[in-house]
Amino acid sequence: MTNTGDTRGIAGWTPLDLDALDGMSPFELAQLWGDRTAWELAGFRSMTEELEELAVMSTLVSWLVRWSPITMHSALLAGATVEQVAAAARETADAVAQRWQCWAAGQRHLNETNQKFGMPPEEYDRVAALLAAALGLSPRAFTCRPEPS
C-alpha cells in the first residue's frame, strides 16, 4: 500500500527543490541518493517522494554519462586496454570509441581555441591510435583536425 502523504522526516519535512538538483555536484547527488535514511522504504512513499528520488537518480545519471568518457580516456592513458575499458564501462569497444570521440572532439576544439585548456593533439593522437588498433581501423578514422585543402 502506498502512502498518500509525504512522510520523510515526519515533522518539518520539506520537499526537495527539483530545480536545485541541477546545481548540486555529482558527489552531493550520489551522497543524497545513497543515503537510505533520506528515503522511505519503497511501497511506503508518496508520489512526491517517488518523483524526488527519480529526479535525483536522473540528475546523477546525466553527470555520470558526461563524465565517463573522461575516465575512459584517463584509463587508456594509464595503460588499460580498450577491451578493459569497454568491460569496465559495460559497453562495446565501438561504443567506447564513439563516446570518447564525441567528448574528445570538444576537448580538441577547446585546446585549439586556448592551449591552456582541452586536449593537446599528441594526447588525442595517442588515445585515437589505441582505439583504432583495437577496432582494426586507421588512426585517421578518429581525426578531428581540419583536413588540408
C-alpha positions, 0 to 999 in steps of 0.5 A: 500500500502506498502512502498518500502523504509525504512522510520523510522526516515526519515533522518539518519535512520539506520537499526537495527543490527539483530545480536545485538538483541541477546545481548540486555536484555529482558527489552531493547527488550520489551522497543524497541518493545513497543515503537510505535514511533520506528515503522511505522504504519503497511501497511506503512513499508518496508520489512526491517522494517517488518523483524526488528520488527519480529526479535525483537518480536522473540528475546523477545519471546525466553527470555520470554519462558526461563524465565517463568518457573522461575516465575512459580516456584517463584509463587508456592513458594509464595503460588499460586496454580498450577491451578493459575499458569497454568491460569496465564501462559495460559497453562495446569497444565501438561504443567506447570509441564513439563516446570518447570521440564525441567528448574528445572532439570538444576537448580538441576544439577547446585546446585549439581555441586556448592551449591552456585548456582541452586536449593537446593533439599528441594526447588525442593522437595517442588515445585515437591510435589505441582505439583504432588498433583495437577496432582494426581501423586507421588512426585517421578514422578518429581525426578531428583536425581540419583536413588540408585543402 
